[in-house]
Amino acid sequence: MAEIVNLRQARKRRVRAEQAAVAATNRALHGRTAAERERDRQEAERARRTLDGAHLDGGPEGDTPA
């Protein structure tokens, strides 16, 4: 004999599974600790300072000094 399936419950079960998959993806993308975010911010700041420090200012005509 076939198993009786409540379609409303099956639909809700499917929606919950889809939401759980989306939540898992979001946790992987956005779920970083405060320490990880701070480390990334410091690395970006360090890279910006290094790049700014290596910048050559141009002369009045925009050429680099010789």
MARRO-935650 format. One record per atom (N, C-alpha, C): residue number from 0; residue in one letter; atom name; x, y, z. Coordinates in steps of 0.1 Angstrom, whole numbers. Example, Ala and Ser with C-alpha at 12.3 -4.5 7.8 and 13.67 -1.06 7.14 Angstrom:
<nodes>
[node 0; A; N; [132; -57; 78]]
[node 0; A; CA; [123; -45; 78]]
[node 0; A; C; [132; -33; 78]]
[node 1; S; N; [128; -22; 71]]
[node 1; S; CA; [137; -11; 71]]
[node 1; S; C; [129; 0; 79]]
</nodes>
This chain:
<nodes>
[node 0; M; N; [8; -12; 0]]
[node 0; M; CA; [0; 0; 0]]
[node 0; M; C; [9; 12; 0]]
[node 1; A; N; [5; 23; -7]]
[node 1; A; CA; [12; 35; -8]]
[node 1; A; C; [12; 43; 5]]
[node 2; E; N; [22; 51; 8]]
[node 2; E; CA; [23; 59; 20]]
[node 2; E; C; [15; 72; 17]]
[node 3; I; N; [7; 76; 27]]
[node 3; I; CA; [-1; 88; 26]]
[node 3; I; C; [8; 100; 29]]
[node 4; V; N; [8; 110; 21]]
[node 4; V; CA; [16; 121; 22]]
[node 4; V; C; [7; 134; 24]]
[node 5; N; N; [10; 141; 34]]
[node 5; N; CA; [3; 154; 36]]
[node 5; N; C; [10; 164; 28]]
[node 6; L; N; [4; 170; 17]]
[node 6; L; CA; [11; 179; 8]]
[node 6; L; C; [15; 192; 15]]
[node 7; R; N; [7; 197; 24]]
[node 7; R; CA; [11; 209; 31]]
[node 7; R; C; [23; 207; 39]]
[node 8; Q; N; [25; 196; 46]]
[node 8; Q; CA; [37; 193; 54]]
[node 8; Q; C; [49; 191; 45]]
[node 9; A; N; [47; 184; 33]]
[node 9; A; CA; [58; 182; 24]]
[node 9; A; C; [63; 195; 18]]
[node 10; R; N; [53; 204; 15]]
[node 10; R; CA; [57; 217; 10]]
[node 10; R; C; [65; 225; 20]]
[node 11; K; N; [61; 225; 33]]
[node 11; K; CA; [68; 232; 43]]
[node 11; K; C; [82; 226; 45]]
[node 12; R; N; [83; 213; 45]]
[node 12; R; CA; [96; 206; 46]]
[node 12; R; C; [105; 210; 35]]
[node 13; R; N; [100; 211; 23]]
[node 13; R; CA; [109; 215; 12]]
[node 13; R; C; [113; 230; 13]]
[node 14; V; N; [104; 239; 18]]
[node 14; V; CA; [108; 253; 20]]
[node 14; V; C; [118; 254; 30]]
[node 15; R; N; [117; 247; 42]]
[node 15; R; CA; [127; 247; 52]]
[node 15; R; C; [140; 243; 48]]
[node 16; A; N; [141; 232; 39]]
[node 16; A; CA; [153; 227; 34]]
[node 16; A; C; [160; 237; 25]]
[node 17; E; N; [152; 244; 17]]
[node 17; E; CA; [158; 255; 8]]
[node 17; E; C; [163; 266; 16]]
[node 18; Q; N; [156; 270; 27]]
[node 18; Q; CA; [160; 281; 35]]
[node 18; Q; C; [173; 277; 43]]
[node 19; A; N; [174; 265; 47]]
[node 19; A; CA; [186; 260; 54]]
[node 19; A; C; [198; 261; 44]]
[node 20; A; N; [196; 258; 32]]
[node 20; A; CA; [207; 258; 22]]
[node 20; A; C; [211; 273; 20]]
[node 21; V; N; [202; 282; 19]]
[node 21; V; CA; [205; 296; 17]]
[node 21; V; C; [212; 301; 29]]
[node 22; A; N; [208; 297; 41]]
[node 22; A; CA; [214; 302; 53]]
[node 22; A; C; [229; 297; 54]]
[node 23; A; N; [231; 284; 50]]
[node 23; A; CA; [244; 279; 50]]
[node 23; A; C; [253; 286; 41]]
[node 24; T; N; [248; 290; 29]]
[node 24; T; CA; [256; 298; 20]]
[node 24; T; C; [259; 311; 25]]
[node 25; N; N; [250; 318; 31]]
[node 25; N; CA; [252; 331; 37]]
[node 25; N; C; [262; 331; 49]]
[node 26; R; N; [261; 320; 57]]
[node 26; R; CA; [271; 319; 68]]
[node 26; R; C; [285; 317; 62]]
[node 27; A; N; [287; 310; 51]]
[node 27; A; CA; [300; 308; 45]]
[node 27; A; C; [305; 322; 39]]
[node 28; L; N; [296; 330; 34]]
[node 28; L; CA; [300; 342; 27]]
[node 28; L; C; [302; 353; 38]]
[node 29; H; N; [294; 354; 47]]
[node 29; H; CA; [294; 366; 56]]
[node 29; H; C; [297; 363; 71]]
[node 30; G; N; [298; 350; 74]]
[node 30; G; CA; [300; 347; 88]]
[node 30; G; C; [315; 347; 92]]
[node 31; R; N; [320; 359; 94]]
[node 31; R; CA; [334; 361; 98]]
[node 31; R; C; [334; 367; 112]]
[node 32; T; N; [344; 363; 120]]
[node 32; T; CA; [345; 369; 133]]
[node 32; T; C; [350; 383; 132]]
[node 33; A; N; [349; 390; 143]]
[node 33; A; CA; [353; 404; 144]]
[node 33; A; C; [368; 404; 142]]
[node 34; A; N; [376; 395; 147]]
[node 34; A; CA; [390; 394; 146]]
[node 34; A; C; [394; 393; 131]]
[node 35; E; N; [387; 385; 124]]
[node 35; E; CA; [390; 383; 109]]
[node 35; E; C; [387; 396; 102]]
[node 36; R; N; [376; 402; 105]]
[node 36; R; CA; [373; 415; 98]]
[node 36; R; C; [384; 426; 101]]
[node 37; E; N; [388; 426; 114]]
[node 37; E; CA; [398; 436; 118]]
[node 37; E; C; [411; 433; 111]]
[node 38; R; N; [415; 420; 110]]
[node 38; R; CA; [428; 417; 104]]
[node 38; R; C; [427; 421; 89]]
[node 39; D; N; [416; 418; 82]]
[node 39; D; CA; [415; 422; 68]]
[node 39; D; C; [415; 437; 67]]
[node 40; R; N; [409; 445; 76]]
[node 40; R; CA; [410; 459; 75]]
[node 40; R; C; [424; 464; 77]]
[node 41; Q; N; [431; 458; 87]]
[node 41; Q; CA; [445; 463; 89]]
[node 41; Q; C; [454; 459; 77]]
[node 42; E; N; [452; 448; 71]]
[node 42; E; CA; [460; 444; 59]]
[node 42; E; C; [457; 454; 47]]
[node 43; A; N; [444; 458; 45]]
[node 43; A; CA; [441; 467; 35]]
[node 43; A; C; [447; 481; 38]]
[node 44; E; N; [447; 485; 50]]
[node 44; E; CA; [453; 498; 54]]
[node 44; E; C; [468; 498; 52]]
[node 45; R; N; [474; 487; 56]]
[node 45; R; CA; [489; 485; 54]]
[node 45; R; C; [492; 486; 39]]
[node 46; A; N; [484; 479; 31]]
[node 46; A; CA; [487; 479; 16]]
[node 46; A; C; [485; 493; 11]]
[node 47; R; N; [475; 501; 15]]
[node 47; R; CA; [472; 514; 11]]
[node 47; R; C; [484; 523; 14]]
[node 48; R; N; [489; 522; 27]]
[node 48; R; CA; [500; 530; 31]]
[node 48; R; C; [513; 527; 23]]
[node 49; T; N; [515; 514; 20]]
[node 49; T; CA; [527; 511; 12]]
[node 49; T; C; [526; 516; -2]]
[node 50; L; N; [514; 515; -8]]
[node 50; L; CA; [512; 521; -21]]
[node 50; L; C; [514; 536; -21]]
[node 51; D; N; [508; 543; -11]]
[node 51; D; CA; [509; 557; -11]]
[node 51; D; C; [524; 561; -9]]
[node 52; G; N; [531; 554; -1]]
[node 52; G; CA; [545; 557; 2]]
[node 52; G; C; [554; 555; -10]]
[node 53; A; N; [550; 547; -19]]
[node 53; A; CA; [558; 544; -31]]
[node 53; A; C; [554; 553; -43]]
[node 54; H; N; [544; 562; -41]]
[node 54; H; CA; [539; 570; -51]]
[node 54; H; C; [549; 581; -55]]
[node 55; L; N; [552; 583; -68]]
[node 55; L; CA; [561; 594; -72]]
[node 55; L; C; [552; 606; -76]]
[node 56; D; N; [555; 617; -71]]
[node 56; D; CA; [548; 629; -75]]
[node 56; D; C; [554; 635; -87]]
[node 57; G; N; [545; 639; -96]]
[node 57; G; CA; [550; 645; -109]]
[node 57; G; C; [553; 659; -108]]
[node 58; G; N; [561; 664; -117]]
[node 58; G; CA; [565; 678; -117]]
[node 58; G; C; [553; 687; -122]]
[node 59; P; N; [555; 700; -125]]
[node 59; P; CA; [545; 709; -130]]
[node 59; P; C; [538; 704; -143]]
[node 60; E; N; [546; 697; -151]]
[node 60; E; CA; [541; 692; -164]]
[node 60; E; C; [535; 678; -162]]
[node 61; G; N; [536; 673; -150]]
[node 61; G; CA; [530; 659; -148]]
[node 61; G; C; [540; 648; -150]]
[node 62; D; N; [553; 652; -154]]
[node 62; D; CA; [563; 642; -156]]
[node 62; D; C; [569; 638; -142]]
[node 63; T; N; [575; 627; -142]]
[node 63; T; CA; [582; 623; -130]]
[node 63; T; C; [595; 630; -129]]
[node 64; P; N; [600; 634; -117]]
[node 64; P; CA; [613; 641; -116]]
[node 64; P; C; [624; 632; -121]]
[node 65; A; N; [634; 638; -127]]
[node 65; A; CA; [645; 631; -133]]
[node 65; A; C; [658; 632; -124]]
</nodes>
